[in-house]
Amino acid sequence: MPDSPQARFTMLYEKHYDEVLAFCTRRIGRTEADDATADVFAVAWRRIDESSGSQSVRGCMASPVVCWRTGRRQKRLFGRVSGLALVPGELPDV
């Protein structure tokens, strides 16, 4: 196992990049997969000293992908809601 954090990260990146990109592509689509993959490895870099091996990469995958999926859902919802017209007097009681 390489000693420096940079060497460990480089090894993880080279070994798991294709796997992470494929996972992100399946979950959120090709358009956003590159950015989500970069986010996964940014998290992996920040956590490089916490654990090692493929477990650390897999542990970093959930949060960025969930954030990307949530963001996409929010954009779609905003698009649907922004097209609705509110009629005065028909607002629900809060």
GIWO-V634656 format. One line per field, one symbol per residue. burial: 1 if it has 9 or more other C-alpha atoms within 8 Angstrom, else 0. Layout:
burial = ???
This chain:
burial = 0000101110011001100110011001110111011011101100110001000110011001100110000000000000000000000000
